[in-house]
Amino acid sequence: MAGSSLVRLQKYMAECGVASRKKSEELISSGKVKINGHPASIGG
């Protein structure tokens, strides 16, 4: 997509006020964050 850039999920969560980047990473790693019904993962 022209003009779009990727943003790490934990950064996006922090910018939206969900949690800090570190806490967001912990939530993602523990399987508490889902995208379209599937657990999110870091790095991949």
CHARMM-style PDB file with segment names, atoms N, HN, CA, C and O in Angstrom:
ATOM      1  N   MET     1       0.836  -1.182   0.000  1.00  0.00      PROA
ATOM      2  CA  MET     1       0.000   0.000   0.000  1.00  0.00      PROA
ATOM      3  C   MET     1       0.875   1.238   0.000  1.00  0.00      PROA
ATOM      4  O   MET     1       1.806   1.357   0.796  1.00  0.00      PROA
ATOM      5  N   ALA     2       0.579   2.122  -0.866  1.00  0.00      PROA
ATOM      6  HN  ALA     2      -0.177   2.025  -1.513  1.00  0.00      PROA
ATOM      7  CA  ALA     2       1.361   3.347  -0.959  1.00  0.00      PROA
ATOM      8  C   ALA     2       1.058   4.255   0.226  1.00  0.00      PROA
ATOM      9  O   ALA     2      -0.103   4.484   0.567  1.00  0.00      PROA
ATOM     10  N   GLY     3       2.104   4.761   0.842  1.00  0.00      PROA
ATOM     11  HN  GLY     3       3.047   4.575   0.565  1.00  0.00      PROA
ATOM     12  CA  GLY     3       1.946   5.716   1.930  1.00  0.00      PROA
ATOM     13  C   GLY     3       1.668   5.114   3.296  1.00  0.00      PROA
ATOM     14  O   GLY     3       1.569   5.850   4.278  1.00  0.00      PROA
ATOM     15  N   SER     4       1.540   3.816   3.386  1.00  0.00      PROA
ATOM     16  HN  SER     4       1.620   3.218   2.588  1.00  0.00      PROA
ATOM     17  CA  SER     4       1.273   3.215   4.699  1.00  0.00      PROA
ATOM     18  C   SER     4       2.575   2.693   5.298  1.00  0.00      PROA
ATOM     19  O   SER     4       3.515   2.345   4.583  1.00  0.00      PROA
ATOM     20  N   SER     5       2.602   2.649   6.619  1.00  0.00      PROA
ATOM     21  HN  SER     5       1.838   2.931   7.199  1.00  0.00      PROA
ATOM     22  CA  SER     5       3.774   2.101   7.291  1.00  0.00      PROA
ATOM     23  C   SER     5       3.303   1.174   8.394  1.00  0.00      PROA
ATOM     24  O   SER     5       2.218   1.356   8.945  1.00  0.00      PROA
ATOM     25  N   LEU     6       4.105   0.195   8.712  1.00  0.00      PROA
ATOM     26  HN  LEU     6       4.987   0.046   8.264  1.00  0.00      PROA
ATOM     27  CA  LEU     6       3.765  -0.767   9.750  1.00  0.00      PROA
ATOM     28  C   LEU     6       4.098  -0.198  11.122  1.00  0.00      PROA
ATOM     29  O   LEU     6       5.104   0.491  11.292  1.00  0.00      PROA
ATOM     30  N   VAL     7       3.253  -0.491  12.089  1.00  0.00      PROA
ATOM     31  HN  VAL     7       2.436  -1.051  11.951  1.00  0.00      PROA
ATOM     32  CA  VAL     7       3.469  -0.064  13.471  1.00  0.00      PROA
ATOM     33  C   VAL     7       3.381  -1.307  14.339  1.00  0.00      PROA
ATOM     34  O   VAL     7       2.466  -2.115  14.181  1.00  0.00      PROA
ATOM     35  N   ARG     8       4.320  -1.461  15.247  1.00  0.00      PROA
ATOM     36  HN  ARG     8       5.063  -0.804  15.375  1.00  0.00      PROA
ATOM     37  CA  ARG     8       4.278  -2.604  16.153  1.00  0.00      PROA
ATOM     38  C   ARG     8       3.020  -2.525  17.008  1.00  0.00      PROA
ATOM     39  O   ARG     8       2.612  -1.452  17.452  1.00  0.00      PROA
ATOM     40  N   LEU     9       2.419  -3.687  17.228  1.00  0.00      PROA
ATOM     41  HN  LEU     9       2.750  -4.559  16.868  1.00  0.00      PROA
ATOM     42  CA  LEU     9       1.165  -3.742  17.967  1.00  0.00      PROA
ATOM     43  C   LEU     9       1.303  -3.144  19.357  1.00  0.00      PROA
ATOM     44  O   LEU     9       0.427  -2.401  19.800  1.00  0.00      PROA
ATOM     45  N   GLN    10       2.400  -3.459  20.058  1.00  0.00      PROA
ATOM     46  HN  GLN    10       3.112  -4.062  19.698  1.00  0.00      PROA
ATOM     47  CA  GLN    10       2.553  -2.929  21.419  1.00  0.00      PROA
ATOM     48  C   GLN    10       2.684  -1.406  21.417  1.00  0.00      PROA
ATOM     49  O   GLN    10       2.240  -0.746  22.356  1.00  0.00      PROA
ATOM     50  N   LYS    11       3.283  -0.850  20.381  1.00  0.00      PROA
ATOM     51  HN  LYS    11       3.644  -1.386  19.618  1.00  0.00      PROA
ATOM     52  CA  LYS    11       3.391   0.607  20.269  1.00  0.00      PROA
ATOM     53  C   LYS    11       2.007   1.205  20.017  1.00  0.00      PROA
ATOM     54  O   LYS    11       1.646   2.219  20.614  1.00  0.00      PROA
ATOM     55  N   TYR    12       1.242   0.580  19.138  1.00  0.00      PROA
ATOM     56  HN  TYR    12       1.536  -0.243  18.652  1.00  0.00      PROA
ATOM     57  CA  TYR    12      -0.103   1.063  18.837  1.00  0.00      PROA
ATOM     58  C   TYR    12      -0.984   1.011  20.080  1.00  0.00      PROA
ATOM     59  O   TYR    12      -1.731   1.952  20.352  1.00  0.00      PROA
ATOM     60  N   MET    13      -0.901  -0.080  20.832  1.00  0.00      PROA
ATOM     61  HN  MET    13      -0.295  -0.843  20.611  1.00  0.00      PROA
ATOM     62  CA  MET    13      -1.688  -0.207  22.063  1.00  0.00      PROA
ATOM     63  C   MET    13      -1.311   0.888  23.055  1.00  0.00      PROA
ATOM     64  O   MET    13      -2.179   1.459  23.715  1.00  0.00      PROA
ATOM     65  N   ALA    14      -0.023   1.178  23.157  1.00  0.00      PROA
ATOM     66  HN  ALA    14       0.682   0.714  22.621  1.00  0.00      PROA
ATOM     67  CA  ALA    14       0.436   2.231  24.073  1.00  0.00      PROA
ATOM     68  C   ALA    14      -0.063   3.600  23.621  1.00  0.00      PROA
ATOM     69  O   ALA    14      -0.500   4.403  24.445  1.00  0.00      PROA
ATOM     70  N   GLU    15      -0.002   3.871  22.325  1.00  0.00      PROA
ATOM     71  HN  GLU    15       0.353   3.218  21.656  1.00  0.00      PROA
ATOM     72  CA  GLU    15      -0.465   5.160  21.801  1.00  0.00      PROA
ATOM     73  C   GLU    15      -1.967   5.344  22.003  1.00  0.00      PROA
ATOM     74  O   GLU    15      -2.439   6.469  22.170  1.00  0.00      PROA
ATOM     75  N   CYS    16      -2.720   4.243  21.989  1.00  0.00      PROA
ATOM     76  HN  CYS    16      -2.337   3.329  21.853  1.00  0.00      PROA
ATOM     77  CA  CYS    16      -4.176   4.308  22.194  1.00  0.00      PROA
ATOM     78  C   CYS    16      -4.550   4.369  23.665  1.00  0.00      PROA
ATOM     79  O   CYS    16      -5.718   4.569  23.999  1.00  0.00      PROA
ATOM     80  N   GLY    17      -3.572   4.199  24.550  1.00  0.00      PROA
ATOM     81  HN  GLY    17      -2.623   4.036  24.279  1.00  0.00      PROA
ATOM     82  CA  GLY    17      -3.829   4.285  25.977  1.00  0.00      PROA
ATOM     83  C   GLY    17      -4.283   2.987  26.620  1.00  0.00      PROA
ATOM     84  O   GLY    17      -4.783   3.001  27.745  1.00  0.00      PROA
ATOM     85  N   VAL    18      -4.120   1.875  25.934  1.00  0.00      PROA
ATOM     86  HN  VAL    18      -3.714   1.864  25.021  1.00  0.00      PROA
ATOM     87  CA  VAL    18      -4.516   0.580  26.485  1.00  0.00      PROA
ATOM     88  C   VAL    18      -3.585   0.189  27.629  1.00  0.00      PROA
ATOM     89  O   VAL    18      -4.041  -0.199  28.704  1.00  0.00      PROA
ATOM     90  N   ALA    19      -2.289   0.291  27.393  1.00  0.00      PROA
ATOM     91  HN  ALA    19      -1.919   0.606  26.519  1.00  0.00      PROA
ATOM     92  CA  ALA    19      -1.275  -0.062  28.389  1.00  0.00      PROA
ATOM     93  C   ALA    19       0.063   0.487  27.903  1.00  0.00      PROA
ATOM     94  O   ALA    19       0.182   0.934  26.762  1.00  0.00      PROA
ATOM     95  N   SER    20       1.061   0.449  28.771  1.00  0.00      PROA
ATOM     96  HN  SER    20       0.965   0.085  29.697  1.00  0.00      PROA
ATOM     97  CA  SER    20       2.404   0.855  28.353  1.00  0.00      PROA
ATOM     98  C   SER    20       2.923  -0.149  27.322  1.00  0.00      PROA
ATOM     99  O   SER    20       2.362  -1.234  27.170  1.00  0.00      PROA
ATOM    100  N   ARG    21       3.987   0.214  26.623  1.00  0.00      PROA
ATOM    101  HN  ARG    21       4.443   1.095  26.747  1.00  0.00      PROA
ATOM    102  CA  ARG    21       4.555  -0.725  25.639  1.00  0.00      PROA
ATOM    103  C   ARG    21       4.966  -2.030  26.296  1.00  0.00      PROA
ATOM    104  O   ARG    21       4.693  -3.107  25.767  1.00  0.00      PROA
ATOM    105  N   LYS    22       5.619  -1.941  27.441  1.00  0.00      PROA
ATOM    106  HN  LYS    22       5.841  -1.065  27.871  1.00  0.00      PROA
ATOM    107  CA  LYS    22       6.089  -3.146  28.130  1.00  0.00      PROA
ATOM    108  C   LYS    22       4.911  -4.010  28.576  1.00  0.00      PROA
ATOM    109  O   LYS    22       4.927  -5.227  28.390  1.00  0.00      PROA
ATOM    110  N   LYS    23       3.892  -3.386  29.164  1.00  0.00      PROA
ATOM    111  HN  LYS    23       3.879  -2.398  29.315  1.00  0.00      PROA
ATOM    112  CA  LYS    23       2.717  -4.130  29.617  1.00  0.00      PROA
ATOM    113  C   LYS    23       1.971  -4.712  28.422  1.00  0.00      PROA
ATOM    114  O   LYS    23       1.461  -5.831  28.495  1.00  0.00      PROA
ATOM    115  N   SER    24       1.902  -3.965  27.325  1.00  0.00      PROA
ATOM    116  HN  SER    24       2.316  -3.056  27.266  1.00  0.00      PROA
ATOM    117  CA  SER    24       1.260  -4.463  26.113  1.00  0.00      PROA
ATOM    118  C   SER    24       1.981  -5.703  25.603  1.00  0.00      PROA
ATOM    119  O   SER    24       1.342  -6.669  25.187  1.00  0.00      PROA
ATOM    120  N   GLU    25       3.301  -5.677  25.634  1.00  0.00      PROA
ATOM    121  HN  GLU    25       3.820  -4.892  25.972  1.00  0.00      PROA
ATOM    122  CA  GLU    25       4.082  -6.829  25.201  1.00  0.00      PROA
ATOM    123  C   GLU    25       3.790  -8.042  26.087  1.00  0.00      PROA
ATOM    124  O   GLU    25       3.689  -9.164  25.590  1.00  0.00      PROA
ATOM    125  N   GLU    26       3.655  -7.819  27.395  1.00  0.00      PROA
ATOM    126  HN  GLU    26       3.737  -6.908  27.799  1.00  0.00      PROA
ATOM    127  CA  GLU    26       3.324  -8.914  28.313  1.00  0.00      PROA
ATOM    128  C   GLU    26       1.936  -9.474  28.007  1.00  0.00      PROA
ATOM    129  O   GLU    26       1.739 -10.689  28.024  1.00  0.00      PROA
ATOM    130  N   LEU    27       0.976  -8.593  27.729  1.00  0.00      PROA
ATOM    131  HN  LEU    27       1.137  -7.606  27.716  1.00  0.00      PROA
ATOM    132  CA  LEU    27      -0.381  -9.037  27.404  1.00  0.00      PROA
ATOM    133  C   LEU    27      -0.399  -9.855  26.116  1.00  0.00      PROA
ATOM    134  O   LEU    27      -1.083 -10.875  26.033  1.00  0.00      PROA
ATOM    135  N   ILE    28       0.349  -9.409  25.120  1.00  0.00      PROA
ATOM    136  HN  ILE    28       0.904  -8.580  25.188  1.00  0.00      PROA
ATOM    137  CA  ILE    28       0.421 -10.120  23.846  1.00  0.00      PROA
ATOM    138  C   ILE    28       1.069 -11.484  24.050  1.00  0.00      PROA
ATOM    139  O   ILE    28       0.559 -12.493  23.563  1.00  0.00      PROA
ATOM    140  N   SER    29       2.183 -11.520  24.762  1.00  0.00      PROA
ATOM    141  HN  SER    29       2.597 -10.701  25.158  1.00  0.00      PROA
ATOM    142  CA  SER    29       2.909 -12.771  24.994  1.00  0.00      PROA
ATOM    143  C   SER    29       2.087 -13.791  25.774  1.00  0.00      PROA
ATOM    144  O   SER    29       2.215 -14.997  25.560  1.00  0.00      PROA
ATOM    145  N   SER    30       1.244 -13.300  26.678  1.00  0.00      PROA
ATOM    146  HN  SER    30       1.140 -12.321  26.852  1.00  0.00      PROA
ATOM    147  CA  SER    30       0.438 -14.208  27.501  1.00  0.00      PROA
ATOM    148  C   SER    30      -0.834 -14.671  26.789  1.00  0.00      PROA
ATOM    149  O   SER    30      -1.599 -15.455  27.351  1.00  0.00      PROA
ATOM    150  N   GLY    31      -1.075 -14.199  25.557  1.00  0.00      PROA
ATOM    151  HN  GLY    31      -0.454 -13.562  25.100  1.00  0.00      PROA
ATOM    152  CA  GLY    31      -2.224 -14.640  24.788  1.00  0.00      PROA
ATOM    153  C   GLY    31      -3.516 -13.899  25.091  1.00  0.00      PROA
ATOM    154  O   GLY    31      -4.593 -14.336  24.685  1.00  0.00      PROA
ATOM    155  N   LYS    32      -3.419 -12.792  25.795  1.00  0.00      PROA
ATOM    156  HN  LYS    32      -2.544 -12.437  26.125  1.00  0.00      PROA
ATOM    157  CA  LYS    32      -4.626 -12.038  26.168  1.00  0.00      PROA
ATOM    158  C   LYS    32      -5.076 -11.053  25.103  1.00  0.00      PROA
ATOM    159  O   LYS    32      -6.141 -10.449  25.228  1.00  0.00      PROA
ATOM    160  N   VAL    33      -4.282 -10.885  24.060  1.00  0.00      PROA
ATOM    161  HN  VAL    33      -3.416 -11.376  23.958  1.00  0.00      PROA
ATOM    162  CA  VAL    33      -4.635  -9.972  22.967  1.00  0.00      PROA
ATOM    163  C   VAL    33      -4.977 -10.813  21.741  1.00  0.00      PROA
ATOM    164  O   VAL    33      -4.202 -11.680  21.336  1.00  0.00      PROA
ATOM    165  N   LYS    34      -6.137 -10.552  21.158  1.00  0.00      PROA
ATOM    166  HN  LYS    34      -6.766  -9.848  21.487  1.00  0.00      PROA
ATOM    167  CA  LYS    34      -6.565 -11.298  19.977  1.00  0.00      PROA
ATOM    168  C   LYS    34      -6.848 -10.339  18.836  1.00  0.00      PROA
ATOM    169  O   LYS    34      -7.316  -9.220  19.045  1.00  0.00      PROA
ATOM    170  N   ILE    35      -6.557 -10.796  17.633  1.00  0.00      PROA
ATOM    171  HN  ILE    35      -6.177 -11.705  17.464  1.00  0.00      PROA
ATOM    172  CA  ILE    35      -6.839 -10.042  16.416  1.00  0.00      PROA
ATOM    173  C   ILE    35      -7.697 -10.942  15.548  1.00  0.00      PROA
ATOM    174  O   ILE    35      -7.282 -12.036  15.164  1.00  0.00      PROA
ATOM    175  N   ASN    36      -8.890 -10.473  15.244  1.00  0.00      PROA
ATOM    176  HN  ASN    36      -9.227  -9.584  15.555  1.00  0.00      PROA
ATOM    177  CA  ASN    36      -9.849 -11.271  14.458  1.00  0.00      PROA
ATOM    178  C   ASN    36     -10.053 -12.659  15.062  1.00  0.00      PROA
ATOM    179  O   ASN    36     -10.185 -13.645  14.337  1.00  0.00      PROA
ATOM    180  N   GLY    37     -10.078 -12.730  16.397  1.00  0.00      PROA
ATOM    181  HN  GLY    37      -9.970 -11.929  16.986  1.00  0.00      PROA
ATOM    182  CA  GLY    37     -10.337 -13.985  17.085  1.00  0.00      PROA
ATOM    183  C   GLY    37      -9.135 -14.884  17.280  1.00  0.00      PROA
ATOM    184  O   GLY    37      -9.256 -15.954  17.878  1.00  0.00      PROA
ATOM    185  N   HSD    38      -7.982 -14.473  16.789  1.00  0.00      PROA
ATOM    186  HN  HSD    38      -7.884 -13.604  16.304  1.00  0.00      PROA
ATOM    187  CA  HSD    38      -6.758 -15.277  16.903  1.00  0.00      PROA
ATOM    188  C   HSD    38      -5.766 -14.575  17.817  1.00  0.00      PROA
ATOM    189  O   HSD    38      -5.636 -13.352  17.760  1.00  0.00      PROA
ATOM    190  N   PRO    39      -5.062 -15.327  18.660  1.00  0.00      PROA
ATOM    191  CA  PRO    39      -4.081 -14.708  19.542  1.00  0.00      PROA
ATOM    192  C   PRO    39      -3.009 -13.959  18.751  1.00  0.00      PROA
ATOM    193  O   PRO    39      -2.472 -14.476  17.772  1.00  0.00      PROA
ATOM    194  N   ALA    40      -2.709 -12.754  19.183  1.00  0.00      PROA
ATOM    195  HN  ALA    40      -3.146 -12.335  19.979  1.00  0.00      PROA
ATOM    196  CA  ALA    40      -1.642 -11.972  18.551  1.00  0.00      PROA
ATOM    197  C   ALA    40      -0.299 -12.546  18.982  1.00  0.00      PROA
ATOM    198  O   ALA    40      -0.194 -13.199  20.020  1.00  0.00      PROA
ATOM    199  N   SER    41       0.722 -12.294  18.175  1.00  0.00      PROA
ATOM    200  HN  SER    41       0.637 -11.763  17.332  1.00  0.00      PROA
ATOM    201  CA  SER    41       2.071 -12.732  18.540  1.00  0.00      PROA
ATOM    202  C   SER    41       3.057 -11.616  18.259  1.00  0.00      PROA
ATOM    203  O   SER    41       2.791 -10.710  17.469  1.00  0.00      PROA
ATOM    204  N   ILE    42       4.185 -11.698  18.910  1.00  0.00      PROA
ATOM    205  HN  ILE    42       4.402 -12.434  19.552  1.00  0.00      PROA
ATOM    206  CA  ILE    42       5.231 -10.697  18.718  1.00  0.00      PROA
ATOM    207  C   ILE    42       6.279 -11.257  17.765  1.00  0.00      PROA
ATOM    208  O   ILE    42       6.725 -12.397  17.899  1.00  0.00      PROA
ATOM    209  N   GLY    43       6.656 -10.430  16.807  1.00  0.00      PROA
ATOM    210  HN  GLY    43       6.293  -9.504  16.698  1.00  0.00      PROA
ATOM    211  CA  GLY    43       7.756 -10.779  15.924  1.00  0.00      PROA
ATOM    212  C   GLY    43       7.403 -11.751  14.812  1.00  0.00      PROA
ATOM    213  O   GLY    43       8.194 -12.625  14.458  1.00  0.00      PROA
ATOM    214  N   GLY    44       6.224 -11.588  14.275  1.00  0.00      PROA
ATOM    215  HN  GLY    44       5.582 -10.878  14.563  1.00  0.00      PROA
ATOM    216  CA  GLY    44       6.081 -12.467  13.218  1.00  0.00      PROA
ATOM    217  C   GLY    44       4.933 -12.724  12.450  1.00  0.00      PROA
ATOM    218  OT1 GLY    44       4.975 -13.546  11.533  1.00  0.00      PROA
TER     219      GLY     44
END
